[in-house]
Amino acid sequence: MALTRKFGLTLGAWCAAATLAQAEPDRLFSGHVRPFAETSGKVVAFYLDGDAIARGYRVSPVQARDLTHLVYAFLAICGPDAPTDAAEACRSRQDFEVAAPGDDTALARYFARIKATAPRLKLLASIGGAMGSKPFFALTRSPAGQQRFVASAVAFLATHPMFDGLDIDWEFPTDSSPVPGEAQLGRPEDGQAYATLLHDLRLGLDRLGGSRRHYLLTSAIGTAGARTAAIDYRDAARDTDLFFAMTYDYYGPWADLAGHHAPVADPQDPAVGPVGLAPLLAAGIPPGKLVRGVAAYGRGWQVGPTGRLDGRYNGVDGSTEYRELAKQAIGAAGRGIGGFRVEYDRALEAFALWNPESRVYIGYDDPRAVVVKGHNAVKDGLAGLFAWELSGDNGDLLNAMNIGVGNRPLR
């Protein structure tokens, strides 16, 4: 998404409007997870990246009990275009079967321990993701391939009883969003193929669970208006328990100019139309099945004197985990440290970090904004909040999610 205004004008607007409501910074910027009672009945979910597990990240008992859903990301789809880290796991599998990259036995033990700690927590296994979605385009065009995929995904649950369901993260039906030089895989038919895939999975999950167990079926979805209108969400909603709306990444390394990547207010983009929750609701997703997204990371840019982007802060994608931003740039009072100022854009209800000396700009989801997102989710009858991704949080965002949806702190 590209800004329609030059960065300098945008920066000036939110600098002039900056009035930070210091909503109990000791409560929102504590840097550790606080326990909450699940009193709101709302979803509080986090994705957990398999790479974080491989690096040794462990979910604490307090985190597990503060969540209603934890989504493991990702199972891979074997065959052409399978992620490289799944090569060993896919060696003995057919095309379009699913596999867990790495040590499957260790993965099962990892999540069994979490389930033992928090028996009410719903554990989901997500399939696809930004780097693993290409096989969806091929398998949904092959009846035999789709049948094999569904059977394999259901078999994963049968052999991993600690998991309570599946999540489909197809990015994105009708639009493969290829990098320059790659072929566009999406077709208009994908809009219905997506709904049919979820329907076939629903039938498979119901056969597996029978009258004993309801297996959850969820889906992570994009929020761009043009893309949303091409997908049959009304049909898909009949078979899907929850939709995790990725209301973030509105700006990033693909954009021409810097901007807020996870604002509270729905932005507009002239190239794709409205972006955010409104297109999804208009497409027929019931509010009670829609979960709003939170980003546990910021996206930054190096900005030249004229407002042009000279480069991206912190590497190729410009992203930094929230836990690092909290230590290096935000601070315990939520006002900014290390040469950074915390600024607030009143129009978009969005926070950003600005360092006038280094000219680094970072858009991020502030705990204060997350509380507002939770309040709005309750007011608008949404299912709740979710975030990507758990290892990027220091506890502030999970706390803010629970506060926002109305869960009661235990101490």
FENVEN-V691507 format. One record per residue. N is the residue number from 1. OMEGA is omega in radians with two decimals (none if undefined). D_FIRST is the distance of its C-alpha to the first C-alpha in whole Angstrom. Layout:
# FENVEN-V691507
n=N omega=OMEGA d_first=D_FIRST
n=N omega=OMEGA d_first=D_FIRST
This chain:
# FENVEN-V691507
n=1 omega=-3.12 d_first=0
n=2 omega=3.06 d_first=4
n=3 omega=3.08 d_first=7
n=4 omega=3.10 d_first=9
n=5 omega=3.05 d_first=12
n=6 omega=-3.09 d_first=14
n=7 omega=-3.07 d_first=14
n=8 omega=3.12 d_first=17
n=9 omega=3.11 d_first=17
n=10 omega=3.13 d_first=15
n=11 omega=3.14 d_first=17
n=12 omega=-3.12 d_first=20
n=13 omega=-3.08 d_first=19
n=14 omega=3.00 d_first=19
n=15 omega=-3.10 d_first=22
n=16 omega=-3.07 d_first=24
n=17 omega=-2.98 d_first=23
n=18 omega=2.99 d_first=24
n=19 omega=-3.04 d_first=27
n=20 omega=3.03 d_first=27
n=21 omega=-3.07 d_first=29
n=22 omega=-3.07 d_first=31
n=23 omega=3.08 d_first=31
n=24 omega=-3.09 d_first=34
n=25 omega=3.12 d_first=32
n=26 omega=3.12 d_first=35
n=27 omega=-3.04 d_first=34
n=28 omega=-3.12 d_first=30
n=29 omega=-3.09 d_first=30
n=30 omega=-3.13 d_first=33
n=31 omega=3.07 d_first=32
n=32 omega=-3.09 d_first=34
n=33 omega=3.07 d_first=34
n=34 omega=3.12 d_first=36
n=35 omega=3.12 d_first=38
n=36 omega=2.98 d_first=37
n=37 omega=-3.11 d_first=39
n=38 omega=-3.05 d_first=37
n=39 omega=-3.03 d_first=38
n=40 omega=-3.03 d_first=35
n=41 omega=-3.12 d_first=35
n=42 omega=3.09 d_first=31
n=43 omega=2.94 d_first=29
n=44 omega=-2.97 d_first=28
n=45 omega=3.03 d_first=26
n=46 omega=2.87 d_first=25
n=47 omega=3.07 d_first=24
n=48 omega=-3.08 d_first=26
n=49 omega=3.09 d_first=25
n=50 omega=3.09 d_first=28
n=51 omega=3.10 d_first=28
n=52 omega=3.09 d_first=28
n=53 omega=-3.14 d_first=31
n=54 omega=3.12 d_first=32
n=55 omega=3.10 d_first=32
n=56 omega=3.14 d_first=35
n=57 omega=-3.14 d_first=33
n=58 omega=3.10 d_first=35
n=59 omega=-3.12 d_first=34
n=60 omega=3.08 d_first=36
n=61 omega=-3.14 d_first=39
n=62 omega=3.08 d_first=37
n=63 omega=-3.09 d_first=34
n=64 omega=-3.10 d_first=35
n=65 omega=3.09 d_first=37
n=66 omega=-3.10 d_first=34
n=67 omega=2.96 d_first=32
n=68 omega=-3.12 d_first=32
n=69 omega=3.01 d_first=30
n=70 omega=-3.00 d_first=29
n=71 omega=3.09 d_first=27
n=72 omega=-3.11 d_first=28
n=73 omega=0.13 d_first=25
n=74 omega=2.78 d_first=26
n=75 omega=3.13 d_first=29
n=76 omega=3.00 d_first=28
n=77 omega=-3.06 d_first=29
n=78 omega=3.13 d_first=31
n=79 omega=3.13 d_first=32
n=80 omega=3.10 d_first=30
n=81 omega=3.06 d_first=26
n=82 omega=3.09 d_first=27
n=83 omega=-3.08 d_first=26
n=84 omega=-3.11 d_first=29
n=85 omega=3.12 d_first=30
n=86 omega=-3.03 d_first=31
n=87 omega=-3.11 d_first=33
n=88 omega=-3.12 d_first=37
n=89 omega=-3.09 d_first=36
n=90 omega=-3.04 d_first=35
n=91 omega=-3.08 d_first=38
n=92 omega=-3.09 d_first=41
n=93 omega=3.11 d_first=38
n=94 omega=3.04 d_first=38
n=95 omega=3.06 d_first=34
n=96 omega=2.93 d_first=32
n=97 omega=-3.13 d_first=34
n=98 omega=3.13 d_first=32
n=99 omega=3.06 d_first=33
n=100 omega=3.09 d_first=33
n=101 omega=3.11 d_first=32
n=102 omega=-3.05 d_first=35
n=103 omega=-3.08 d_first=38
n=104 omega=3.13 d_first=38
n=105 omega=3.11 d_first=41
n=106 omega=3.11 d_first=40
n=107 omega=3.13 d_first=37
n=108 omega=3.12 d_first=39
n=109 omega=-3.12 d_first=41
n=110 omega=-3.09 d_first=38
n=111 omega=3.05 d_first=37
n=112 omega=3.10 d_first=40
n=113 omega=3.12 d_first=41
n=114 omega=-3.13 d_first=38
n=115 omega=3.11 d_first=39
n=116 omega=3.13 d_first=43
n=117 omega=-3.07 d_first=41
n=118 omega=-3.04 d_first=40
n=119 omega=-3.12 d_first=41
n=120 omega=-3.14 d_first=39
n=121 omega=3.08 d_first=36
n=122 omega=3.11 d_first=34
n=123 omega=-3.14 d_first=33
n=124 omega=3.03 d_first=30
n=125 omega=-3.12 d_first=30
n=126 omega=-3.11 d_first=26
n=127 omega=3.07 d_first=26
n=128 omega=-3.08 d_first=23
n=129 omega=-3.06 d_first=20
n=130 omega=-3.10 d_first=17
n=131 omega=-3.06 d_first=20
n=132 omega=-3.05 d_first=22
n=133 omega=-3.06 d_first=21
n=134 omega=-3.12 d_first=22
n=135 omega=3.11 d_first=25
n=136 omega=-3.08 d_first=24
n=137 omega=-3.14 d_first=24
n=138 omega=-3.03 d_first=27
n=139 omega=-3.13 d_first=29
n=140 omega=3.07 d_first=28
n=141 omega=3.13 d_first=30
n=142 omega=3.12 d_first=33
n=143 omega=3.12 d_first=35
n=144 omega=3.12 d_first=37
n=145 omega=3.11 d_first=34
n=146 omega=3.11 d_first=33
n=147 omega=3.13 d_first=36
n=148 omega=3.12 d_first=36
n=149 omega=-3.12 d_first=33
n=150 omega=-3.13 d_first=34
n=151 omega=-3.13 d_first=38
n=152 omega=3.13 d_first=36
n=153 omega=3.11 d_first=34
n=154 omega=3.11 d_first=37
n=155 omega=3.08 d_first=39
n=156 omega=3.13 d_first=37
n=157 omega=-3.13 d_first=37
n=158 omega=-3.12 d_first=41
n=159 omega=3.10 d_first=42
n=160 omega=-2.99 d_first=39
n=161 omega=3.09 d_first=41
n=162 omega=3.13 d_first=39
n=163 omega=-3.06 d_first=36
n=164 omega=3.13 d_first=35
n=165 omega=-3.08 d_first=33
n=166 omega=3.06 d_first=30
n=167 omega=3.11 d_first=26
n=168 omega=3.12 d_first=24
n=169 omega=3.13 d_first=21
n=170 omega=-3.09 d_first=20
n=171 omega=-0.10 d_first=16
n=172 omega=3.05 d_first=16
n=173 omega=-3.10 d_first=18
n=174 omega=-3.06 d_first=18
n=175 omega=-3.11 d_first=15
n=176 omega=3.11 d_first=16
n=177 omega=-3.04 d_first=12
n=178 omega=3.00 d_first=15
n=179 omega=-3.12 d_first=15
n=180 omega=3.14 d_first=16
n=181 omega=3.12 d_first=19
n=182 omega=-3.14 d_first=19
n=183 omega=3.04 d_first=20
n=184 omega=-3.09 d_first=18
n=185 omega=-3.05 d_first=20
n=186 omega=3.06 d_first=19
n=187 omega=3.10 d_first=21
n=188 omega=-3.11 d_first=22
n=189 omega=-3.14 d_first=25
n=190 omega=-3.11 d_first=23
n=191 omega=3.07 d_first=22
n=192 omega=3.13 d_first=26
n=193 omega=3.10 d_first=26
n=194 omega=3.14 d_first=24
n=195 omega=3.13 d_first=26
n=196 omega=3.10 d_first=29
n=197 omega=3.13 d_first=29
n=198 omega=3.10 d_first=29
n=199 omega=3.13 d_first=32
n=200 omega=3.07 d_first=34
n=201 omega=3.12 d_first=33
n=202 omega=3.12 d_first=34
n=203 omega=3.13 d_first=37
n=204 omega=3.12 d_first=37
n=205 omega=3.13 d_first=37
n=206 omega=3.07 d_first=39
n=207 omega=-3.14 d_first=42
n=208 omega=-3.07 d_first=42
n=209 omega=-3.10 d_first=42
n=210 omega=3.13 d_first=44
n=211 omega=-3.04 d_first=46
n=212 omega=-2.97 d_first=46
n=213 omega=3.04 d_first=42
n=214 omega=3.06 d_first=39
n=215 omega=-3.12 d_first=36
n=216 omega=2.99 d_first=33
n=217 omega=-3.12 d_first=30
n=218 omega=3.13 d_first=26
n=219 omega=2.99 d_first=23
n=220 omega=-3.00 d_first=19
n=221 omega=3.05 d_first=17
n=222 omega=-3.00 d_first=13
n=223 omega=3.14 d_first=12
n=224 omega=-3.03 d_first=10
n=225 omega=-3.10 d_first=12
n=226 omega=3.14 d_first=12
n=227 omega=-3.12 d_first=13
n=228 omega=-3.10 d_first=15
n=229 omega=-3.09 d_first=17
n=230 omega=-3.05 d_first=18
n=231 omega=-3.09 d_first=20
n=232 omega=-3.13 d_first=23
n=233 omega=3.13 d_first=23
n=234 omega=3.10 d_first=26
n=235 omega=-3.11 d_first=28
n=236 omega=-3.09 d_first=26
n=237 omega=3.13 d_first=27
n=238 omega=-3.05 d_first=31
n=239 omega=-2.98 d_first=31
n=240 omega=-3.11 d_first=28
n=241 omega=-3.09 d_first=29
n=242 omega=3.00 d_first=26
n=243 omega=3.10 d_first=22
n=244 omega=-3.06 d_first=20
n=245 omega=-3.07 d_first=17
n=246 omega=-3.11 d_first=14
n=247 omega=3.10 d_first=13
n=248 omega=-3.07 d_first=11
n=249 omega=3.06 d_first=9
n=250 omega=3.03 d_first=6
n=251 omega=-3.13 d_first=6
n=252 omega=-3.07 d_first=8
n=253 omega=3.10 d_first=10
n=254 omega=-3.06 d_first=7
n=255 omega=3.12 d_first=5
n=256 omega=-3.09 d_first=8
n=257 omega=-3.13 d_first=9
n=258 omega=3.09 d_first=10
n=259 omega=-3.14 d_first=9
n=260 omega=-3.07 d_first=11
n=261 omega=-3.13 d_first=10
n=262 omega=-3.10 d_first=12
n=263 omega=3.04 d_first=14
n=264 omega=-3.13 d_first=17
n=265 omega=3.09 d_first=16
n=266 omega=3.09 d_first=13
n=267 omega=3.06 d_first=10
n=268 omega=3.06 d_first=9
n=269 omega=-3.07 d_first=7
n=270 omega=-3.10 d_first=9
n=271 omega=-3.04 d_first=8
n=272 omega=-3.12 d_first=8
n=273 omega=-3.14 d_first=10
n=274 omega=-3.13 d_first=11
n=275 omega=3.11 d_first=10
n=276 omega=-3.05 d_first=13
n=277 omega=-3.05 d_first=16
n=278 omega=3.12 d_first=17
n=279 omega=-3.13 d_first=16
n=280 omega=3.09 d_first=18
n=281 omega=3.11 d_first=21
n=282 omega=-3.13 d_first=21
n=283 omega=3.05 d_first=21
n=284 omega=3.07 d_first=24
n=285 omega=3.12 d_first=24
n=286 omega=-3.14 d_first=26
n=287 omega=-3.10 d_first=25
n=288 omega=3.07 d_first=28
n=289 omega=-3.03 d_first=26
n=290 omega=-3.12 d_first=23
n=291 omega=-3.07 d_first=22
n=292 omega=-3.05 d_first=19
n=293 omega=3.06 d_first=18
n=294 omega=3.14 d_first=18
n=295 omega=3.09 d_first=17
n=296 omega=3.11 d_first=20
n=297 omega=3.04 d_first=18
n=298 omega=3.04 d_first=16
n=299 omega=-3.02 d_first=13
n=300 omega=-3.14 d_first=15
n=301 omega=2.89 d_first=15
n=302 omega=-3.02 d_first=18
n=303 omega=3.12 d_first=17
n=304 omega=-3.09 d_first=20
n=305 omega=-3.11 d_first=22
n=306 omega=-3.11 d_first=21
n=307 omega=3.10 d_first=17
n=308 omega=3.14 d_first=16
n=309 omega=3.10 d_first=15
n=310 omega=-3.10 d_first=18
n=311 omega=-3.13 d_first=17
n=312 omega=3.09 d_first=16
n=313 omega=2.97 d_first=18
n=314 omega=2.96 d_first=20
n=315 omega=-2.96 d_first=19
n=316 omega=-3.05 d_first=17
n=317 omega=3.07 d_first=14
n=318 omega=-3.04 d_first=15
n=319 omega=3.06 d_first=16
n=320 omega=3.14 d_first=20
n=321 omega=3.14 d_first=21
n=322 omega=-3.08 d_first=22
n=323 omega=3.11 d_first=26
n=324 omega=3.08 d_first=26
n=325 omega=-3.13 d_first=24
n=326 omega=-3.11 d_first=26
n=327 omega=-2.94 d_first=29
n=328 omega=-2.99 d_first=28
n=329 omega=-3.04 d_first=25
n=330 omega=3.11 d_first=26
n=331 omega=-3.02 d_first=30
n=332 omega=3.11 d_first=32
n=333 omega=3.13 d_first=32
n=334 omega=-3.10 d_first=28
n=335 omega=-3.12 d_first=28
n=336 omega=3.10 d_first=27
n=337 omega=3.05 d_first=29
n=338 omega=-3.13 d_first=29
n=339 omega=3.13 d_first=28
n=340 omega=2.97 d_first=25
n=341 omega=3.00 d_first=25
n=342 omega=-3.10 d_first=23
n=343 omega=-3.07 d_first=21
n=344 omega=3.07 d_first=21
n=345 omega=-3.06 d_first=18
n=346 omega=-3.07 d_first=20
n=347 omega=-3.12 d_first=18
n=348 omega=-3.08 d_first=15
n=349 omega=-3.04 d_first=18
n=350 omega=3.11 d_first=16
n=351 omega=3.08 d_first=18
n=352 omega=3.05 d_first=17
n=353 omega=3.13 d_first=20
n=354 omega=3.06 d_first=21
n=355 omega=-3.05 d_first=23
n=356 omega=-3.14 d_first=25
n=357 omega=-3.14 d_first=27
n=358 omega=-3.11 d_first=25
n=359 omega=3.05 d_first=21
n=360 omega=3.10 d_first=19
n=361 omega=3.13 d_first=17
n=362 omega=2.99 d_first=16
n=363 omega=-3.08 d_first=14
n=364 omega=3.04 d_first=16
n=365 omega=3.12 d_first=18
n=366 omega=3.09 d_first=21
n=367 omega=3.11 d_first=24
n=368 omega=3.09 d_first=25
n=369 omega=-3.14 d_first=21
n=370 omega=3.06 d_first=22
n=371 omega=3.11 d_first=26
n=372 omega=3.09 d_first=24
n=373 omega=3.10 d_first=22
n=374 omega=3.08 d_first=25
n=375 omega=-3.13 d_first=27
n=376 omega=3.11 d_first=24
n=377 omega=3.11 d_first=25
n=378 omega=-3.10 d_first=28
n=379 omega=-3.06 d_first=28
n=380 omega=3.09 d_first=26
n=381 omega=3.09 d_first=28
n=382 omega=-3.11 d_first=26
n=383 omega=-3.13 d_first=27
n=384 omega=-3.08 d_first=26
n=385 omega=2.95 d_first=23
n=386 omega=3.13 d_first=22
n=387 omega=2.92 d_first=21
n=388 omega=0.04 d_first=20
n=389 omega=-2.83 d_first=22
n=390 omega=-3.08 d_first=26
n=391 omega=3.10 d_first=27
n=392 omega=-3.09 d_first=24
n=393 omega=3.03 d_first=26
n=394 omega=-3.07 d_first=29
n=395 omega=-3.09 d_first=30
n=396 omega=-3.05 d_first=28
n=397 omega=3.08 d_first=25
n=398 omega=3.07 d_first=28
n=399 omega=-3.10 d_first=30
n=400 omega=3.10 d_first=28
n=401 omega=3.13 d_first=27
n=402 omega=3.10 d_first=30
n=403 omega=-3.07 d_first=31
n=404 omega=-3.11 d_first=28
n=405 omega=3.03 d_first=29
n=406 omega=3.06 d_first=33
n=407 omega=-3.02 d_first=35
n=408 omega=3.06 d_first=38
n=409 omega=-3.10 d_first=38
n=410 omega=3.04 d_first=41
n=411 omega=none d_first=42
